[in-house]
Amino acid sequence: MLRFLTGLAALTLLAAPAAMADDEADIIAAMDEVYAVISGPVGEARDFDHMRTLFLPNASMGAVGPGPDGNGRGRVITLEDYIERNGSWLSDNGFTETATRNQVEVFGEIAYLRSAYEGYNGATGELILTGVNFVTFFKIEGEWKVASLLWRQQSDDWPVEAAFD
């Protein structure tokens, strides 16, 4: 019996890192889908119905920054607020956002992703912003869903590299 339990424990320890690696890949793939939904050329409608499937109901989003006095400012909004505020702009102007670096931490059904990004003007291809998304995910019924997504653009005081270990 002891030999059986020792073998079972060893199998469990071997399976955990493989499962965690799968989870990390799934989380990065889910975030890549978020980037893909908001990205596209001028005049292309975004698939916000698909975006809604990537987020939990009542998920929060928001941008933060230093504010004019350096004390910080930001706004937390819902996914629907984001779509209402940005949907037309994304299509009218074209915009592409891609990950340049990801770091994932998983604890059971909770995950945290830091994803550095670059954003490009859809008409000119010019790099117009860089920053970091801080994203929490919950694994619900086998799928990783965004619970919250906060972003901050890079600044002289806070370069992208400062967000990563």
Secondary structure, DSSP 8 states (H G I E B T S, - for coil): -HHHHHHHHHHHHHHHHHHHHHHHHHHHHHHHHHHHHH-B-TT----HHHHHHHEEEEEEEEEEE--TTSS-EEEEEEHHHHHHHHHHHHHHH-EEEEEEEEEEEEETTEEEEEEEEEEEETTT--EEEEEEEEEEEEEETTEEEEEEEEEEE--SSS-GGGG--
